[in-house]
Amino acid sequence: MPLRFIRMKKPGIDIDPLQAAITTTAFARDLMATMQFPPASAAVSVLLLILQTIQNIQVNKSACDRLARRAAQILIDIDEQIRGRYHEAPEALLRNLERFESTLISIHQFMRKLADSKWSDRFLRKSSIDDALVEYMRMLDEAAQAFQLATLINIHLAVNSLRGSTASNATAERVIDAPPPPAYHEVLNKPDSVIEIRSPGIGDAAECIVAESDLPVTAGGEPLSPPEKRFTDHYLPAELLSLTLEDDHGFRRYHQSEVILRGRSRLQNGWWAGATEVQVQGQRALIKKYDDDKDNAYSKWLRDVKMLQNLYHPNLPQMLGFSDERAPTPFILLANVQTQSPQALVREMLRSSSLGTSIELMLRFYRDLADAAVYVQRQLSLDENKVQDFIEASSLRVDSLKTLVVGLPPPRDGEWYTARNYGLAHTLLDACLRMLPNNGRVTYSYDRGEEFVTEEMQKKINHLVTLARALLPSGRQSPVLPTQLEALIEETESKTPSLTLRQIRDLTWNSEGAHGHTWYEKNVPADKFSVGDIGYIPVEGDFGSFVLLSNVIKDGKAPLSLSQRSHGEHWCWEHIPIHRQPLQAYELPEALAGWPVAVPPYSQIDVVVVHEAYLSCVKDAWQYLLRNGKGHAADGDIRPEDLILVTHVGTHQDFYVRDFRSKPIMTQTHVANLQFAANQFHHQDRHGFHQPLGFGFQNHGISFNQPTLPAIVYLLTSLDANHEPYWSPSPVCLPKASRQPLARHFTTKIGRKTGFLNYVQLHAEDFDST
C-alpha cells in the first residue's frame, strides 16, 4: 500500500499576509519621505526594490523581511536626525551612505536569485542561504555602528571647536562659514519623454549662522520671530524670493484664536490635503495648515504665501490671509470652501446628464486650465517647460460654481531643467483626460466589478474621450481654445439647454484627425465580415451572432473607397534570443500574396500572415451612418444607435515549415580522418600538386560537405475566403490539380485563422434632433 503524502504547515515561520502588507506600506511611506535627502535617494530606491522582491520569495521570507526592516529602520533614523538640515550633511555621512547603498545592492541581488531559484536549488543550498542571511544582518549592524560612530566624532569635533572659539573670542557675535555641500545630480526619467535635471550648487551657497543673542527679543527674553530661512524654488522668480513678509500686500495676518474649526478634513491628495473648513469672523473659509517638521513647514508656508500674494486668478486658490510668523503651526486661509474633485463631478455628469453636456463641461475645464496656465506663465515669468511642470504637479479641484481651481505644485528646491517632446497643449489635454474614468483611455471591455461603469456607460465614455481629443488642442498646437469653441461656450452659458451632440460633431468634421477613430474588436469569426457590412448584434449576443442587413458598398448605397494591405513575420524558435523579422510579400493576380521563406537545414521557421481590407476615409462612414442610420434601423426594426457599420476587416493566421532531417553525427574516426585530410592537403600543396577534398576517406559513405544554404519555399495566401493557403516549391499560384508538394523532408502546418474588425457606431443622442 503506497504511503499518502500529507502537506502540513510548519508552525512558527508563517507571516500574517495582512500584517506584512500593512507593515510594508508603512515602511514604504516613511521611506518616501527619506527621498527628500538626495544622497540617500539611491539607497531608498534599492530598498523599495527589496521590499517588492520579498513578496515573491516562498521560503526564508521571515528572515528576509527582518533584513529589510533593519535596513529601512537605519535609513528612517538617519532621516529623522538630519531632516531640515540636509545641506549640513557631513562628508563622513555621505561616504557611509555610499557604502550602505552597495550593501543594499548586494542584498537585493541575493534576494532576486532566491526568488527566482527552484525549490530543489533552495533545498541543496539551504545552509549557505542561512549563512548568507546571517552575514547580511551582520553587515547591516556594522553599517548602523558606522553611522553612530561618525555622529559621535562630529559632535566631539564640534564641541571642541566651539570651546576653542569661545576662549579666543569673547564677543557675543560670531559668523561661521559652513563649507558647501557636495555637488550631486538628480536625473529623473518619466514617461512621455520627460527629462528633469537638477542643477548642482545653485542656491546652495554657504549660509551664515548667527548667534541666538543677535535676534530681536521681547521683554521676557524670547525671540520675536524666527529668522527667515533663505531658500530657492523652481517656480518663484528671484525678485519674489527676495521679498520679505514685512509688506502684507493687503492680506491680513490671523491669530489661531480667531479661527474656529468645523469638522475634520476629508481632503487627502495633493496640495489640498488636510485642508479643513473653518469659521473666521462669522464667515466660512478653508484653512490649510503646515504641520511638518518646523523648518520644512515654515519653508513651505513661506513659499506658498509669497506665491499666492502675487497670483490673483479665478482658477487659482484665493488666499484671504495667513498666520503670524510666531504661530507654532503656520497656516493660510482660503476662500475656496466647498470643493470636489473633477473626477467626481465628471462621473456625476455622465450619470445624470447628456453626452453633449459632459463634453461642454470638458471644454470649460480646458478653458479654465489654459487660462490659469497662461496667467501663471506671465505672472511668474516662467518658460513653457516650467509651466508644464506647474500643471503636471498640481492637484485640481472644482468649486461650487463648477469652476476649476488649480492647486499649487509641491515646492522644488533649487533650479531644475526639464525637456519634453510635446508642447503645453498636450499637457493641458492630458490633465483634462485624466479627469475621465480610465484616465481618458478608450476601452473595449467595461469593468464589471464597478457599479458605475456599465456597458452603456463605457460606450458613452468612449464617445466623450474621442470627441474631446478631436476638439481640444494637442501636441505642439497653441494651447488657447479655438475661437469658435470659446464663442460656443459663452453662448450656452446664458441659455438653459446645453450643447447637443449633433452640434459638437458638426464642429469636428473639418478638424484635423477628427472622426478618424473606430471601435475595435479583436476576436471575431474569420471570413464572416466584409468592409461595408451594416447590421446589429442581438440582445445578449456577440459578434458571432451578428445580423447582417446589407453591404452598403456592394449594394451601391455608399461610394466608399477601399484599400488592402498585408504583412507578415517569421522567426526560428532555436535562435536565442528570438527575433521576429518582417517577411516581404509579392503580389499575384486575383489579390493573392506570395511569401518566400528561407528554411535553414534541420530547422523550423514559423510564419504569421495578416491580411486587411479597410476604408480609405473613416470619416465618410461616420457621416453615412449619421445621415442614413434611421432608415437602416427601420429596415431591421431596431434602434439607430444599435447599428454597426464595418470599416476594417482582417485575418490573422500562423504557419510553419520544418526540415525534419536529423543532423549527421560525426564520429571520432571521421574527425581524425578530416584532420588527416587537412594536413595531407597542406603537405601536397607545398609539393606543388593538389588532390580533391575528401581524398583518402571517401569509402566511409559520409560526405563532409554538409548543406549550408537554406532552401527557399513559398507560402501563398489571400484575404479571400475561397482561397486556401498552401506551401509550394513554386513562386506562382497553380491550379490545385497541378500543384507540386514540397520535398519529402519537409513538414508544414497551416494554422487556424482568426479574424478582427473595426467599426463605427453612433450614440443615441446623435439621433435626438433628426
Buried (B, 14 or more C-beta within 10 A) or exposed (E): EEEEEEEEEEEEEEEEEEEBEEBBEEBBEBBEBBBBBBBBBBBBBBBBBBBEBBEEBEBBBBBBBEBBBBBBBBBBBBBEEBBBEBBEBBEBBBBBBEEBBEBBBBBBEBBBEBBEBEEEEBEEBEEEBEEBBEEBBEBBEEBBEBBEEBBEEBEEEEEEEEEEEEEEEEEEEEEEEEEEBEEEEBEEEEEEEBEBBBBBEEBBEEBEEEEEEEEEEEEEEEEEEEEEEEBBBBBBEEEBBEEEBEEEEEBEBBEBEBBEEEEEBEBEEBBBEBBBBBBBEEEEBBBBBBEBEBBBBBBBBBBBBBBBBBBEBBBBBBBBBBBEBEBEEBBBBBEBBEBBBBBEBBBEBBEEEBBBBBBBBBBBBBBBBBBBBBBBBEBBEBEBBBBBBBBBBBBBBBBEEBBBBBBBBEBBBBBBEBEBEBBBBBBBBBBBBBBBBBEBEBEEEBBEEEEEBEEEBBBBBBBBBBBBBBBBBBEEBEBBBBEEBEEBBEEBEEEEEBBBBBBBBEBBEEEEEBBEBBBEBEEBEBBBBBBBBBBBBEEEEEBEEBEBBBBBBEEEBBEBEEEEEBBBBBBBEEEEEEEEEEBEBEEBEEBBBBBEBEBBBBBBBBBBBBBBBBBEBBBBBBBBBBEBBEEBBEEBEBEBBBBBBBBBBBBBBBBBBBBEEEEEEEEEEBEEBBEEBEEBBEEEEEEEEEEEEBEEBEEEEBEBEEEEEBBEBBBBBBBEEEBEBBBBBEBEBEEEEEBEEBEEEBEBEBBEBBBBBBBBBBBBBBBEEE
